[in-house]
Amino acid sequence: MRKSFFSLAIAILLLSSQAKSQGCVAIRNVAGFGQFAALGYKQTTDEWMMNINNRYFHATQAFKGKDNVTPPDPNNGLSIYEYTMNLELSRILKKGWELAIDLPISSNTIVSKAEHASGVRHSTSDFGIGDLRFTAYKWLLNTEKPRKGNIQFGLGLKFPTGNYHSMDYFYYSKTDPTLKILAPVNVAIQLGDGGVGITTELNAFYIFNRSFSVYSNFFYLISPVDVNGVSNQTAGVPPNPVAVATTADVNSVTDNYTLRAGGNFTFKRFVVTAGARYEGAPAYDLFGKNDGLRRVGHIFSIEPGVEYKFKRSFIYSFVTIPISRETIQTVPDKRATEITGVYTISGGDLASVVYFVGYAFTF
C-alpha cells in the first residue's frame, strides 16, 4: 500500500505541477499548482521537497474563434518562443497541512513583422522572474493512516513580482530601417500581469491497486484587478481610436482556470500517465471589471507523460498536445462590434505541443 501511495503521489505531483498556457491564451506566467508530495503520506522522515520543472514551446498558429487564421507565408505570421523554469519548494506540516512557494523564471521571444510598423520582421524579448505564488494546502481526510483516496484544498496568493511592463525596441520607419523606439513587448511574453491574485485549488486521487490510480485537479486564479495600464498599441504610430474607445489599448489582468484528470500506470520504478486538461481564461472575471485587451479562450489537450523514480528523487518528462483550441469575444470586442458594425473577436497564437522536463527531490 505504501508503495502505491508513493507512486501515486509522484505521478500527481508531476502532472499537476504546471498551470501555464500554450501561447497568448489561457494561464500565463502563473507558477505550478496542485503540488502533491509523497511526504504527505508519511513514507519518509523528509519534510521538504524541491521540484525543478522546465517548460518550452514554440507557437506559430493563430486562431480567431475556432478558425485557424495562420498566414500561408510563415514570414507574415507571428512566432512565440517561451522557456520557463519553475522552482517550487514545499514544506510538509502535521495533520495534513502543507505550504508551498513557486517562482517561475522565464526567457521569452516574439519574432514578427506585424508588430513593427516598418513592415520588416524583427524579434522582441524579455527575461526574468515571473509572478511568485504562495499556497497553503490541507488534506480534508485524515492523513495519519494510509487511504485509497483523499481530497486536498489549496488557497493562495499570487504576487505581482514579474515585470508586467517589459520593454524592447520596435522598428517603426518604412524608409529608415535603423529607426527604433523602446516600447512594451507583447502581452503574450510579459513576465507578469501586474495584479495580486487569489488562487483556489481542489486536488483528489483514488488508488485502485498497485498498478493503477486516478487523479483530478481544479485550479482557479481570481484576479480582481481590472487593467494594468500597459499599452499594447503598435509602437511608433498613433493609437487605434477604436481600441482607445473600447479600452482595448491597455492590457487586462484576467482570471485563469485549469481542469485536469487522468490515470497513472505504475511499472516498478516507472510511472506512465495518460491525462486530459481543459484550461483557459474567461471573458468575464468573477470579481471586478472586464476592460482591456484580453487574450482569452479555452484549450482542450491530452497529456501523456512518464516518470522514473530513484530512492529520494525522480525525473520526468511529458507533453501537452491540444486537440481543440478557441478564442472568445471579450467585452472590448463587443464594444468594437457596436461601434464599427463589424463582428470583432480577439485572436491568439497557440502552440501545437508543449514540452516539460523536470527533476524533484526530498530532503
SELUMLUM-757055 format. One record per residue (C-alpha): x, y, z. Coordinates in steps of 0.02 Angstrom, whole numbers, plus 50000, padded with zeros to 5 digits. Example, Ala and Ser with C-alpha at 12.3 -4.5 7.8 and 13.67 -1.06 7.14 Angstrom:
BEGIN
506154977550390506844994750357
END
This chain:
BEGIN
500005000050000501395012150044502245009349877500595012949790500395029049887502175034149846501965030749661500305039849653500975054849746502425056549625501315054649472500085067849531501475079549583502225079149411500655080849309499875094449413501465104649426501075117149290499755129849253500485137649101499735142448936500125137548759500405154848688499295170148703497785161448778497505153648949498595153549103500205163149078501655165149200500705157649345501795146049448501415127549470499875121149560499255105349648500915100149724500555082849796502115077349891502465059549943502965066750110501145070050148500865051350166502235049250299503275036650199504865045950241505585057150376505995070350244504955086150266505455096050112505275093749925506095103649786505355102349611506285109849462505155110049310505665115849136504385120249002504645125148820503515128648672503535137048503501855144548450501545148748267499695145048236498455159548250496625157248295495075168248295493665158748375493855141048309494575146948143496405144548107496955161048030498815157448018499545166547865500085154747724501795163147721502685160047889503625176447870501975185847885501485176748044501995178348224503125165948314503185164548504504615155648592504405153048780505525144048903505105143849089505975135549235504815134349385505595132049557504445125249691504885122249873503615112749981503575110550170502545096350243501725100050410500695089750532498855085050518498825085650328499445103450306500715108750175501485125350124502225128649951503075143149865503305143949675504385155549572504505154749381505995161349284505635164449100506515168648938505265173948803505415179848623504225185048485504755186148303503545195448190503265207948053501545214148110502195221348274503405232848183502685247348084504215246447970503485230647894505125221447924505215205548030506115208148197506185199948369505735206648542506185197848703506185198248892506965188249032506725187449220505675180949363503795179149348502395180849475502795172049638501435161449718501215155749899499945142249940499305133350096498595115750068497545104450179497045086250155495205085150201495305067050261496445060650400498225057650336498855048250489498395031650409498515025550228496985028950120496455023649948495855041149912495895058949978495455076849931496575091849955496055110149961497265124249923497135142949948498505155049900499065172049840499925176749677501045191949694501505203949551503375200649562503565198149375503865213349266502205216849178502905231449076504475223649000505095233848853506125231048696506475240148533505195241048392505605247048216504335259548153505025267947995504645261147821506015271947746507415270647875507665252747940508795258748082507485269348170506775260948326505815265248483505765257348656504015250848699503135236948798503275219648725501755209148677500655203948823500965185648774502775186748833502625198748979503375191049136501875195349246500135202849240500355216749369498975211149488498815202349655497795186549630496935173649740497175155349694495965141349739496265122749711495455105849734496515090349705495965072349725496575054549696495995036649712497045020749711496275005149635497794993849655499694993949650499684996649462498295009049430497665025249509496725040849454496895059349491495975075749462496425094049486495465110349483496345127249486495605144649475496545161249485495445175749541496115192449477495125207149550496245220049462495465226749302496895233249191498745236149224498915251849117500235244948998499945249848816499835236448683499725248048533500935246848387502485256648435502855272548338501125275048263499575284348329498445273948442496985264948361495455275848402494275260748414495485252048533495545267748641493655269448642493405251348694494865251048822495745237748716497285248848705497915243148876498235225748945496945217249056497255206749213496195191149188495575176349288496265159349235495705141449261496285123449234495365106849249496365090649240496025071949259496885055849213497585039049260499295032949321500025015949272501455010049384502784997749325504074995949464505085012049454504155018749302502515028249306501595031149142500185043849144498765047049023497775062849060496735076848989496745095549026495495109448994496205126849025495825144648982495445162549029493645169149036492975185048957492145189449124493085188649290492255182649450492595199749529492985216749457492825224449285493255216249119494105230249022495715229848924496495218248795496155200248847496905185248762495505173748817494805157148761494995138848805496085124148756495705105548775497255094448774497905077048808499405074848924500435058948909501925057649025503225046249103504235046849265505675036849337505915035449525507515034649624507645032249812507365050549860507115059049693506345056749520506465063249343505025065649224504515071249052502805074048974501955083848836500335093348818499515091348648497975102048609496545093948514495345108748524495755127448532494615142648528494685161148570493125170148632492385187548620492925199848755491985214748824493065226848718492705215648567490835217848593491055236648611492065237048449490685227048361489395240048416490495254648360491025247948190489565236548148490815222848107490925207148214492555207948314493435194048408495195194148479496425181548412497785171348493499375162448438499465144748506500715130648514500445113448439501385104848580502165109748748503655100348819504005097549005505575090149085505945090649270506815084049424506155083249603506965077549765506575076749950507695081450096
END
